[in-house]
Amino acid sequence: MTDNIVALVSRFLTPELIGKLASAANLDRNIGQRATGAIVPAILSSLASVAGTPAGTRKLGNVVTQQPSDVLGNILSGLTGSAPQMTAKGMDVLSTLLGGGALGLLTSTLSKFLAVGEAPTRSLMGLLTPLITGVLSQQQKATGLDANGLARMLTQQKEEITDAMPSGLASLLESSGLYQHISPPSPASAPVYDTAGVSRVQRMAGNGATTVRGTTWAYWVLPLLALAGLLWYLLDRGGGPVRTADSPNVVAPISFLAKAPNDWVSASDSDYTNQAVYSRSGESLGTIKGLLKGPDGKIAAAVINVSRVLGIGEKDVAVPFSALKTEQQASGRRIVLDITKDGLQLAPAFQ
């Protein structure tokens, strides 16, 4: 099974490296940490859209194949040599893959989200691009993927990549029109993942193009219908709970909220708001960002800010208020949620 690509990239992003990248981009270290957590999944999400077309697959395959195998050494040598030159090369790669219009949209959207200028945003994007493409190259070689296999890997991890984004960034990128600029609708083009399936149908049926076209239609329409049904269930049912009782990481059944019902309002309680939450084993799970009150005036849910891989990126998760328990420790009162850290990170993001 292919490893999570965001996690693979994050393994290289040590505090020391992030500090060097931030300095090269003329950013404060803390801002650089936050910016890195947004830029990495945003670029990967854009590359996943590139991989959604045959032409994009070929371009991505060509770029990734040319990357050096020593990812970290390549980055460090660039930083100690000429960081501006490394930035320019990284932006050239992104321009080649995304196109100038989409790259401009990506840069301006990230700049707006991070509340920093476009120049430092562009610099950090350019510096991170060789790291991202280098990790893709390592993964491609390690798993023996061809260009189509690399494309499938990215498109199949779109959900994980989106979940790695800080809260609000995914919707901002979507509303910017970025993905439409990267991969405009093209009914005549078959999706990348369809190639092997169509070839098998051709060999088995022997009926020429008519059979292939019919099978191709089924390959891409049915997954889209399934995805649309899932999104409707999660987002359009007035904040209905998402059960996670079957997850192997969940210690006890907990219902997570994808969105709040329209008649719920924000609330605050000093005993809970901004307080840390722990698992039964004492793992730090996150911090209670706020509470939600139902129409009966009672606290119905708590919104927990959950840190992500290596602390890069974060998301909000909403749980029923009744799921929170308090324990009295020697050091004082502690709020406990009966779930593991991995289980909470896999929960649906609260919108």
Residue pairs with C-beta under 8 A, 6 or more apart in sequence:
2 139
2 143
2 153
2 156
2 157
3 139
4 157
4 160
4 309
5 44
5 135
5 136
5 139
5 153
5 154
5 157
5 160
5 161
6 40
6 41
6 44
6 157
6 160
6 161
6 164
6 309
6 313
7 309
8 135
8 138
8 139
9 40
9 44
9 131
9 132
9 135
10 40
10 309
10 310
10 312
11 310
12 71
12 72
12 75
12 131
12 135
13 36
13 40
13 131
13 310
13 312
15 33
17 72
17 75
17 76
18 29
18 32
18 33
18 36
19 29
19 32
20 76
20 79
21 32
21 36
21 79
21 124
21 127
21 128
22 28
22 29
22 31
22 32
22 33
22 35
22 36
22 124
23 29
23 32
24 79
24 83
24 87
24 123
24 127
25 32
25 35
25 87
25 120
25 123
25 124
25 127
26 119
26 120
26 123
27 35
27 116
27 120
27 124
31 114
31 116
32 124
33 311
33 312
34 114
34 166
35 110
35 114
35 116
35 120
35 121
35 124
36 124
36 128
36 312
37 166
37 308
37 311
37 312
37 313
37 314
38 110
38 113
38 114
38 165
38 166
38 169
38 313
39 110
39 121
39 124
39 125
39 128
40 128
40 132
40 164
40 312
40 313
41 161
41 162
41 164
41 165
41 169
41 313
42 106
42 109
42 110
42 165
42 169
42 173
43 94
43 106
43 125
43 128
43 129
43 132
44 132
44 154
44 161
45 158
45 161
45 162
45 165
45 170
45 173
46 94
46 97
46 98
46 102
46 106
46 178
46 179
46 182
47 60
47 97
47 132
47 136
47 154
48 154
48 155
48 157
48 158
48 161
49 56
49 178
49 179
49 182
49 183
50 56
50 57
50 59
50 60
50 97
50 98
50 182
50 183
51 57
51 60
51 150
51 151
51 152
51 154
51 155
51 192
52 151
52 155
52 183
52 191
52 192
53 183
53 186
53 189
53 192
54 189
54 190
54 192
56 97
56 151
56 182
56 183
57 147
57 148
57 150
57 151
57 192
58 147
59 96
59 97
60 97
60 147
60 150
60 151
60 154
61 146
61 147
61 150
61 151
62 147
63 93
63 96
63 97
63 133
64 133
64 136
64 137
64 140
64 150
65 137
65 140
67 74
67 130
67 133
67 134
67 136
67 137
68 74
68 134
68 137
69 137
69 138
69 141
71 130
71 131
71 134
71 135
71 137
71 138
74 130
74 134
75 127
75 130
75 131
75 134
78 85
78 86
78 127
78 130
79 86
79 127
83 123
83 127
84 123
86 126
86 127
86 130
87 122
87 123
87 126
87 127
88 126
89 126
89 130
90 125
90 126
90 127
90 128
90 129
90 130
91 103
91 122
91 125
91 126
91 129
93 129
93 130
93 133
94 103
94 106
94 125
94 126
94 129
95 103
98 106
98 181
98 182
99 181
99 182
101 181
102 178
102 181
102 182
105 176
105 177
105 178
105 181
106 125
106 173
106 178
107 118
107 121
107 122
107 125
108 118
108 176
109 172
109 173
109 176
109 178
110 121
110 125
111 117
111 118
111 121
112 172
113 166
113 168
113 169
113 172
114 121
136 150
139 145
139 153
140 149
140 150
143 149
143 153
145 153
148 192
148 193
148 195
148 196
151 192
151 193
152 192
152 193
154 161
155 192
155 193
162 170
163 315
163 349
164 308
164 309
164 312
164 313
165 173
165 313
165 315
166 313
166 314
166 315
167 314
167 315
167 316
167 349
171 351
173 179
190 198
190 216
190 219
190 220
191 219
191 220
193 219
194 216
194 219
194 220
197 215
197 219
198 212
198 215
198 216
198 219
201 211
201 212
201 215
202 208
202 211
202 212
205 211
233 240
234 242
234 258
234 348
235 258
235 259
235 351
238 259
238 261
238 262
239 257
239 258
239 259
239 260
239 261
239 264
240 257
240 258
241 255
241 256
241 257
241 320
242 255
242 256
242 257
242 258
242 347
242 348
243 253
243 255
244 250
244 253
244 254
244 255
244 256
244 343
244 346
244 347
245 253
245 254
247 343
247 346
249 339
249 340
249 342
249 343
249 346
250 339
250 340
250 343
251 279
251 280
251 338
251 339
251 340
251 343
252 338
252 339
254 319
254 320
254 323
254 337
254 338
254 339
254 347
255 319
255 320
256 317
256 318
256 319
256 347
256 348
256 350
257 301
257 318
257 319
257 320
257 350
258 348
258 349
258 350
258 351
259 350
259 351
260 292
260 301
260 318
260 350
261 294
263 294
263 295
264 292
264 293
264 294
264 295
264 300
264 301
265 292
265 293
266 290
266 291
266 292
266 293
267 290
267 291
267 292
267 293
267 299
268 290
268 291
269 291
269 299
272 288
272 291
272 302
272 324
272 335
273 288
273 289
273 290
273 291
274 287
274 288
274 289
275 287
275 288
275 335
276 284
276 285
276 286
276 287
276 288
276 334
276 335
277 284
277 285
277 286
277 287
277 288
277 304
277 324
277 335
277 336
277 337
278 284
278 285
278 334
278 335
278 336
278 337
279 285
279 336
279 337
279 338
279 339
279 340
279 341
280 336
280 338
281 340
283 340
283 341
284 341
285 304
285 306
285 337
285 339
285 341
285 344
286 304
286 305
286 306
286 307
286 317
286 344
287 304
287 305
288 302
288 303
288 304
288 305
288 335
289 303
289 304
289 305
289 316
290 302
290 303
291 299
291 301
291 302
291 303
291 321
292 299
292 300
292 301
292 302
292 303
292 318
293 299
293 300
294 300
299 321
300 320
300 321
301 318
301 319
301 320
301 321
302 318
302 319
302 320
302 321
302 323
302 324
303 316
303 317
303 318
303 350
304 316
304 317
304 318
304 319
304 337
304 344
305 314
305 315
305 316
306 314
306 315
306 316
306 317
306 344
306 345
306 347
307 314
308 314
308 315
308 345
315 349
315 350
316 349
316 350
317 344
317 347
317 348
317 349
317 350
318 350
319 337
323 337
323 338
324 335
324 336
324 337
325 335
325 336
325 337
325 338
326 333
326 334
326 335
326 336
327 333
327 334
327 336
328 334
337 344
